[in-house]
């Protein structure tokens, strides 16, 4: 059973796009690395409700962070994406993988 740890480890920008995706990815890596005591049964939950816009670089950032977390044997989840972000993830057939 996966338990969720609902907290925002970092301040997500209103826009995740080509201009800031790499910086955010580095912050997500650091967050994942800082949770050494977490197990795969404890989800690291990042709410996306404040993200108003995301482009394909932003989706790639979220995807890469999730893959990295899995490689570290951690369960990174994103929840509450806005409609635009959810629709973009659907376009790439990633909605079920990325979002709770």
Secondary structure, 3 states (H helix, E strand, C coil): CCEEEECCCCCCCCEECCCCHHHHHHHHHHHHHHCCCCCCCEEEEEECCCCCEECHHHHHHHHHHHHHHHHCCCEEEEECCCHHHHHHHHHCCCHHHHEC
